[in-house]
Amino acid sequence: MRKLIIHPIAFLGSFYYLFSALLICSCTTTQIEQSNSKNQTTSIKSSTGALSPAHLYREIKVVKKFIPKGRYGRKYKRTMKPRYITVHSTQNYNGDAWDHARALAKGKLRAPKRRNGNRIGYLTWHFTVQEDVVIQHLPTIEQGEHADFNGPGNNYSIGIEMCEHRGNSRQSTLDRTAKLCASLMHQYKIPLKNVVPHQHWPRKGTKQEHKNCPHYLMTNGRPGKKWSQFLRSVKRQYNRIQVPQAVAMTGNE
């Protein structure tokens, strides 16, 4: 019977190659895990991390479809320096943001013009929001006719309507509205306490002086937990805004 003789050098060589292979596999696995972890972190930062005012505005996806200048709800130029943001809901279960934009542009949304009431004979506001887009109808330095007739709600606030048509995601609409509010707050230095529901403004002379609007953010017709939750969402979006240091130091944006 022959004896099996293993040469010491051959054995050491085999062990070296086996050890190297295991080490390479281990390093590769670690690199893959680190890469996956990095990708996950990047994804989280892209949705919740700091960003510039311009980046936030692009996230909102604003499309400008202004009411024709000098016609219908813009027949009279009424300038405004925004101090408030007023949030509404359309309570229109058939019309989306594009439908509202067309109606406003063609002067279809009429209202009785009367003393101490609607001043122009039309309903107008600045933005309509749905799950995937924001449409702007008025420049934010012009008054709308959406809140409280000849009160501060119309004279000094930007009006935002949230869509409620079938198939539209309410949560996505709320998220986009929160981003829009945060962007406008930053642009016009509006404090969070001045982001208010339509219900905030009294409409003197009407049967229901404080309208239950936006109805799905009110609690028994008044701001409560649901409205507070929405304001927290606005604050989170506002806190994401990061102005570059050089711009912050000069005061220019």
C-alpha positions in Angstrom: 0.0 0.0 0.0 1.3 3.4 -1.0 1.4 6.1 1.6 -0.1 9.5 0.7 2.5 12.1 1.2 1.5 15.8 1.2 4.3 18.2 0.6 4.4 21.0 3.2 4.9 23.7 0.5 1.9 22.5 -1.6 -0.3 22.4 1.5 0.6 26.0 2.5 0.0 27.2 -1.1 -3.5 25.7 -1.1 -4.3 27.2 2.3 -3.1 30.6 1.1 -5.4 30.6 -2.0 -8.4 29.3 0.0 -7.8 32.1 2.7 -7.5 34.7 -0.1 -10.8 33.6 -1.7 -12.6 33.8 1.6 -11.2 37.3 2.3 -12.2 38.6 -1.1 -15.8 37.3 -0.7 -16.0 38.8 2.8 -14.8 42.2 1.5 -17.1 42.2 -1.4 -20.1 41.4 0.8 -19.2 44.2 3.2 -18.9 46.7 0.3 -22.3 45.6 -1.1 -23.9 46.1 2.4 -22.2 49.5 2.8 -23.4 50.5 -0.7 -27.0 49.4 0.0 -27.0 51.3 3.3 -25.7 54.4 1.6 -28.4 54.2 -1.1 -31.1 53.8 1.6 -29.7 56.9 3.4 -29.6 58.9 0.2 -33.2 58.0 -0.5 -34.3 59.1 2.9 -32.5 62.4 2.7 -34.0 63.1 -0.7 -37.5 63.0 0.7 -37.0 64.6 4.1 -33.6 66.3 4.1 -32.7 70.0 3.8 -33.1 71.7 0.4 -33.0 75.1 -1.1 -36.2 77.3 -1.6 -35.9 76.8 -5.4 -35.7 73.0 -5.0 -38.8 73.0 -2.8 -40.7 75.1 -5.3 -39.7 72.6 -8.0 -41.0 69.7 -5.8 -44.4 71.4 -5.6 -44.8 71.5 -9.4 -46.6 74.8 -10.0 -48.2 75.4 -13.4 -49.3 79.0 -14.1 -52.7 79.3 -15.8 -53.6 82.9 -14.9 -57.1 84.4 -15.2 -56.7 86.8 -18.2 -55.5 90.2 -17.1 -58.2 92.9 -17.3 -61.1 90.4 -17.6 -63.5 88.6 -15.3 -61.9 88.2 -11.8 -59.0 90.3 -12.8 -61.0 93.1 -14.4 -59.7 95.4 -11.6 -56.1 95.3 -10.5 -56.1 95.1 -6.7 -52.5 94.9 -5.3 -51.7 93.0 -2.1 -48.8 92.4 0.2 -49.5 88.9 1.6 -49.6 88.5 5.4 -51.7 85.3 5.6 -52.3 82.1 3.8 -55.9 80.8 3.7 -56.6 77.1 3.1 -59.9 75.9 1.6 -61.3 72.7 0.1 -63.4 72.8 -3.1 -66.2 70.4 -2.0 -66.5 69.8 -5.7 -66.4 66.0 -6.2 -66.3 66.1 -10.0 -63.9 68.9 -10.9 -60.1 68.6 -10.7 -57.5 71.4 -10.6 -57.5 71.8 -14.4 -61.3 72.1 -14.5 -61.2 74.9 -11.9 -58.4 76.7 -13.9 -60.6 76.6 -17.0 -63.7 77.9 -15.1 -61.7 80.8 -13.5 -60.1 81.7 -16.8 -63.5 81.9 -18.6 -65.3 83.8 -15.8 -67.6 80.9 -15.0 -67.5 81.2 -11.2 -69.8 84.1 -10.6 -71.1 85.5 -7.3 -73.6 88.2 -6.5 -71.8 91.5 -6.3 -73.2 93.5 -3.4 -72.3 96.0 -0.8 -70.4 94.5 2.2 -70.2 91.3 0.1 -68.5 90.1 -3.0 -66.8 93.1 -4.5 -66.2 92.0 -8.1 -69.0 89.6 -9.0 -66.6 86.6 -9.3 -64.9 84.1 -7.1 -61.1 84.0 -7.4 -58.2 82.5 -5.5 -54.5 82.0 -6.1 -53.8 78.2 -6.2 -55.7 75.0 -6.7 -53.9 71.8 -5.5 -54.5 68.2 -6.3 -52.3 65.1 -5.7 -49.9 65.6 -8.6 -49.9 69.4 -9.5 -50.6 72.9 -8.3 -52.2 75.4 -10.7 -51.8 79.1 -10.1 -54.6 81.4 -11.2 -53.5 84.8 -9.8 -50.2 86.5 -9.0 -49.6 86.3 -5.3 -49.4 90.1 -5.1 -53.0 90.5 -6.3 -56.1 90.2 -4.1 -58.4 87.3 -4.5 -62.1 87.0 -3.7 -62.3 83.8 -1.6 -62.5 84.5 2.2 -64.3 87.4 3.9 -65.4 90.0 1.4 -63.7 93.3 2.2 -61.8 91.9 5.2 -58.2 90.9 5.8 -58.8 87.4 4.4 -59.3 88.8 0.9 -57.2 91.9 1.3 -54.0 90.3 2.7 -54.2 86.5 2.3 -53.2 84.0 -0.4 -56.0 81.6 -1.2 -55.4 77.9 -1.7 -58.1 75.5 -2.7 -57.6 71.7 -2.2 -59.3 69.4 -4.7 -61.7 66.7 -3.7 -62.6 65.0 -7.0 -63.0 61.3 -7.1 -59.8 59.3 -7.5 -57.7 62.2 -6.1 -55.5 61.2 -3.1 -56.4 63.4 -0.2 -53.1 62.7 1.6 -51.0 63.5 -1.4 -53.0 66.7 -1.9 -52.4 67.6 1.8 -48.7 66.9 1.5 -48.4 69.1 -1.6 -50.4 71.9 0.0 -48.1 71.8 3.1 -45.1 72.2 0.8 -46.8 75.1 -1.0 -47.6 76.8 2.3 -44.0 76.4 3.5 -42.7 77.9 0.3 -45.0 80.9 0.5 -44.2 81.4 4.2 -40.5 81.6 3.3 -41.0 83.9 0.3 -43.2 86.4 2.1 -41.9 85.9 5.7 -45.4 84.7 6.8 -45.4 83.1 10.3 -47.0 79.7 10.8 -49.7 81.2 13.0 -50.9 83.1 9.9 -51.6 79.9 8.0 -55.3 79.7 8.7 -58.4 77.8 7.5 -61.2 79.6 5.6 -63.2 79.1 8.8 -60.9 81.6 10.5 -62.5 84.6 8.6 -66.0 85.8 9.6 -68.3 86.5 6.6 -70.5 89.2 8.1 -74.1 89.2 6.9 -74.1 85.5 5.9 -76.2 82.8 7.6 -73.1 80.8 8.5 -70.6 83.5 9.5 -67.7 81.0 9.9 -67.7 78.5 7.1 -66.8 74.9 7.9 -63.9 74.9 5.5 -61.7 73.0 4.8 -64.4 70.7 6.2 -62.2 67.6 6.5 -59.6 69.4 8.6 -62.1 70.9 11.0 -63.5 69.3 14.1 -67.1 70.2 14.8 -66.7 73.2 12.5 -63.6 74.5 14.2 -59.8 74.0 14.1 -58.8 71.0 16.3 -56.5 68.1 16.2 -56.7 67.6 12.5 -55.9 71.2 11.7 -53.0 71.1 14.2 -51.7 68.0 12.5 -51.7 69.8 9.1 -49.8 72.7 10.6 -47.2 70.3 11.9 -46.8 69.0 8.4 -46.4 72.6 7.1 -43.8 73.3 9.8 -41.8 70.1 8.8 -41.7 71.2 5.2 -40.7 74.8 6.2 -37.9 73.4 8.4 -36.5 71.6 5.4 -35.7 74.9 3.7 -32.0 75.7 4.0 -30.6 79.0 2.6 -27.0 78.8 1.6 -24.7 80.6 4.1 -23.4 83.2 1.7 -27.0 84.1 0.7 -28.1 84.2 4.4 -25.2 86.5 5.3 -25.9 89.0 2.5 -29.7 88.8 2.9 -30.1 88.3 -0.9 -32.1 85.4 -2.4 
